[in-house]
Amino acid sequence: MEPPSTGDTRWDVFLAALAEHLAARDGAGAPSWTETRRLRRFWFPFNTPAARVDAFVHAPASFRRRGVFIHPQELEVA
């Protein structure tokens, strides 16, 4: 079941990437609703020069494919 929009496309795409990332980590397929969520411009939620470079290099595939760049360690903190 697709979750409702947050009202911010960037966060909607982030949640799709996170759902796919967690599904892959658990050995499951991504929910079908995640396929259509993509950004036209890259987005760096943690936007400092060092964080941008690190995220660009290390972002998980499910995030990179959607234009969201986050370091994998940020996902472990939550």
Protein Blocks (a to p, Z undefined) as FASTA:
>chain_A
ZZddehiaklmmmmmmmmmmmmmmnopacdfklmmgccfbdcdfbacfklmmmmmmmocf
klmmnopacdfklmmmZZ
